[in-house]
Amino acid sequence: MAGGQIQLIDLVKRFGDFTAVDGLNLDMPSGEFFSLLGPSGCGKTTTLRMIAGFERPTEGSILLDGENVASTPPHKRNVNTVFQNYALFPHLTVAKNVAFGLKYQNISKQEEKERVGAALELVRLTGFEDRRPNQLSGGQQQRVALARALILRPTVLLLDEPLGALDAKLRKALQIELKSIQEEVGITFLYVTHDQEEALTMSDRIAVMSNGRVEQVGPPKEVYEDPRTAYVADFLGVSNLMDGEAHGLTSGGCRVTVGEFELVAGEGEADSVGECKVTIRPERVELKPQGTSGANMIPAMVERVVYVGATLQLIVHLPSGDTIQAWMQNEGGDVPYAAGTPVVAHLPQEALRVLPRGEISAEGFAAAAAH
């Protein structure tokens, strides 16, 4: 389906003295699965509501296929929205819920039946036409809401945390299913979530938001592995952030010190000088036996071992006072390190990144603690 490009230009939304969205500039090409990711209060849902037409911008433009729709009523925009609570009519069957929006279109009963059938087939609910919402599971209700939105053939589908009310196992299954449906219908999906795994699993690109602004935009792999700010590194996934001192470019990267130990960070701002943040993902930290020597090695002490099934999460204390995590694949057998074991933490040069020193928000710390 052609069309569906969204462009936000200097978009601002204020509620009294509070600025919810602060000068947003984004370009979402037609047919892309684009996610707005951030903590509560970052402005992502307000942005979606402005695109839908439920909120009017204070300033700026919303272009849909090149046309500014900032002042256009919701029903005159070729977009549709799926909400977290689904908003199904309990007294109507699945088929009638899906067909509800078609009653304002001048189509025959036969065409309505065909379009309902096609929409239900798309979301894998053929045969459920005569059931009512209370006879469906949460995942099935979510798919009915999706079919009801898609049957109107919008160029853009807006999804406001639609999996938030589902249990973890079903949520993972529907993440894959949603991406599959988006690829099949070929329209633009704009997905709002605070869940990093959802954004990483489904998106073609992610915009990480904070305080009404975009911190970074890019494909999931780029945003996860190449964070541009300490906030993005801290919010997206789990990141070990250490205070350091950068001493500028050296062979292979930036020479940094963490406490008394000199390291080389092969990623990030290689020419940095002065106070900085040094970061590495837990899965890239390697623990070695006490006494191991070599580049980018720091003596450490295992404080705690957390068993989480597929991985072992080791909390490790460094002489600098920093506490970091090291994740190890669970390969069965005994846990290789116990609390109190002296070790050496190897922070590989190619996995270590230097970032400009900056404040990490309370939301960022909370998000990291929750994961």
N, C-alpha and C positions, 0 to 999 in steps of 0.2 A: 504494500500500500504506500503510495507516494505521500510526501508531506510529513509534517510532524517535527520540523526543526523549531527549537525553542532558543531564543536569545534574550537574556536579561541584561539590561544596560543601565548602570548606575542606579539600581533598584534600592529604594529606601522605604521602610515602613516604621512609623512612629506611633506609639500609643501614649499620648500626652507627652511627658518628658522622657519616656523610655523609648530608645531606639532598638527595635527588634531585629530589623534588617538594615545593614549599614553599607550602602554603596556596592551592591552585588553586581558582578559582571561574569556571566557564564554563557557558553555557547554549547548547546546540546544538539548534535546533528540528528537528522531523521533516522529512525530505526535503531537508535542506541538505547541500551539499558544503562541509565545514569542514576547514581545514588547520591543523595544528600545525607551525609553521616556526621553525627555530632551528639553531644549530651543534651539533656533537657534544657530548654531555654536558649539554645544557640541560634534559633531563627529558622530552622529547616522546615518546620510545619507551617509557619507563617509564610515562607516563600512558596510552598506548595499551594496554600490557600489563595495567594495572590494570582498564581498561574491559573488556578481553577476559576477565579472570579469571585470567591467568597469574601475576599478582602481587597480593598482598593489601595494601590501604592500611594504613599505620600509624595514620592518623587520617582522619576525614572520610567523606563519603558519595558514592556513585555511583548516581544515579537514572536508571533506564531506564523511560521512560513513567511516571514518578512512583514507581516501586518501587525501594527501596534494594537493589542487588545486590552491595554491597561484599563480602559473605561468601558469595555464591552461586557454586557451581562453574562453570567455563567451559561445560560441556556443557548447563547448565540456563539459560544466557543466550541470548536470541534474537539473537546477534551472530555474525559470522564474520570470519575474518582472512585476508588475502592477504599473504604475506611476500615479501621480496626474492628469495629463492632458489627460490620457487614450490613446492618440496617435492612434485614429481610422482613417481609410482611408475614407474620406467623399464620394468618388465616388463608394465605394463598399457597397453591402447590408450587413445586419447583419450577414447572413450565411457566406458570403465570407470573412468578417472581421474575424470571428471566425475560419474559415478554413485556414486562410492565412499561418500559420506556417506549416500546413500539406503538403504543396506543395513540401517541401524538403524531405518528407518521401515517401517511395515506398508503397503506399496503393491504393486500388481500389476506384473508385468513390462511390461504395456502402458503403464501410467502412467509407469513409470520411463523407458521408451523415449521417450515423448512429452515428458517433462520434460528429458531429455538433449538431444533435438532442439531444443527451445525455447531451452535455455541456450546451445547452440552457435550457433544462429541469432542470438541476441542479441549474441554476441561475434564474429560474422562468420566462423565456422569450420565451417559446414555442409559436409559432404563429407570432413571430416578424421577421422571417427569411428574408422576402423580403423588410423590411424597411431599410432606410438609416439613418446614424447617426443623420442628422439634423431633423429627424422625431421622435427622442427619447428625453425623459427627461434626465437631468443630471444623475439621479440615474440609469436609464436604460442603458445609455452609460457606466457607471461604471461597470455594470454587464456584458455588452458585452466584455469589456476589461478583466474582470475576467474569462469569458468563454474562451476567446482566449488564455489566459495563461494556464488554466486547461486542455484544450483539448490536450496539448502536454504531459500530464501526468508527470509533474516534481515531484521529490521527495521533493523539497523545493519551496515554493512560497514566493517571496519577495514583500512586499507592502510598497511603499514609499508615505505615507500620501495620500492614494487614495480617502479619503472622504473630503479632505480639501476644494474642490471647491463647495461642496453641502451646501444647507441651513440647519439650525440647526435641524429642525424636520425630514428631510429626512436622515440626518447624524445619528440621534439616531436610526431610523428604520433599516438602513443598518448595524449598528454596530451589532445588534442582528442577522441579516441575514448572515453577514460574518462569525460570530462564528458558526452558524448553518451549513453553507456550509463546513467550516473547519472540523467540527466533522463528517460530512457525507463523505467527501473524505478521511479523515484520514491522510493527509500529513502535513508536518511541514510548518507553516506560521510564517514568521518573519516580524513583522509589525513595521514601523517607524512612530512615531507621537510626537507632542509636546502637544497634548491634553490629559490631565490627565483622563478625563472621558472616552475617547475611550480606553485608556490602561486598566483602571479599569474594564470596562464593558466586554471586549473581552478576555483578556489575561489569560492564565494559569499561566504564570510568567512574571514579568516586570524587566527590568534592567534600573535603573534611572542613566542617564549619566550627567556628568559635565566636561567641559574642557578636553574632549577626554578620560575620565576615567569613570569607573563604580563606583558609590557611594554605591549602594545596589542592590541586586538581590533577588527576592522572589515572592510568590503568592501575588495578589493584596491586600488581607486583611492584610497580614503580613507587607507589605511595607507601607500601609496606617496607620495601627494601631500601628506598632512597628518600626518607623523610627530610624535608627542607628545614623544619623547625623542631625545637624540642617538644612543642605541644603535639605535633603530629606523631613524632616518635613515641611519646608517652601515651597518647590516646589510642592509637591504632595498634591493637595487640598488646603484648607485654614487652617493655623495653627496659634494659638496665641503663639508667642515667647516672653518670658520675660527674662530679665537679673536677675540672682539670685546668691546666695552663697550657696554652698552645704556643709553640716556639717557631712556627713558620714551616715552610716547605723543606722537606728532606727527601732522600731517595725513597720512592715508593709511597709518599704521602706527606702527612703533617706530623711533626714531632711534638708529642704532648707528654706532660707529666701528670700522673694521678698519685697524689701524695708524694712519696719519695721515688716512685718508679717511673722510668721513662718507657714510653710506648710509641709505636708508629701507627697512626690511623690512616688506612688506605682509602677511605671514603669521606665524603663531605667536603668542607671548605679547607683545602690543603694549605692555603696561604694564611690561615688564621694566626693571629698573634694576640696573646692576652688571655683573660679568663674565658672559659668555654665550657660546653657540655660535651662529654664523651659518651657515646651510646653503643650498645651491642645487644642484639636479640638473644634471649636465653638459650635458644636452640643452637647458637653458634659458639657458646662458651664451652671450653673443653677443660675438664678436670684431670690433672696429672698427679702421680704420686709425689709426696714430699721430697724435695731435693732435685726435682727435674729442672734443668736449666735451659735457656734459649731465649729467643726474642719474644717480646710481648708476654712475658711470664710474671705473675704476681703471686707471692705466697698468700695463702688464705686458710680459713678454718670453716669447716662445715658446721652450720648452726642447727639445721633441721632438714629432714628428708620427708617429703610429702608424696605419698603414693596416690596417683590419680588414674591408675589403670594402664593406659597405653604408654604413659611416660612417668618418669620419676622427676620430681621437681626438688632440686637441692638449693637451699638458702645458704649462701656463702658470705662470710664476713671478710673484708679486706683490711689491711693495715691502715689505709687511708680513712677508715671509718665508714666507708660505703658498704652497703649490703646489696648483693646481686643475686640473681637466680641463674641456675644452670639446669637445663632440661636434658635428660638422658632417655633414650629409647628403652622401654621395658623389654628386655630379652629373656625374662624368666630367671630363675635362680635367686641367689641372695643379693640383697642390695649392696653394691660395692663400697659405699661409704656410709658410716654412721655419724650421728651428731658428735661433734668434738674431734673429728678426724682432721689432722693438718694435711693440706693439699697444696697444689699449685694451680692457679687459674690461668689457663692459656686463652688470651683474647686475640684471635687471629687478625693479622693486619688487614686482610681483605674484608673482614666483617666488622671492623671497628670504624666508627664514624665520628667526626668532630663537627659540632654544631655551634652556632653563635650562642653565647650565654643568654638565657631568657627565663622569665618566670613561667613556671608550670601552673596552670590553673587548678583550683580545687577540684573542678570536674575531671580534669585529667588524672589527678591522683586517685580520685574515687573510681574512675573507670579502670585504671590499672589494678587497683586493689580488688575490684570485683572479678577480675580475670586472672 
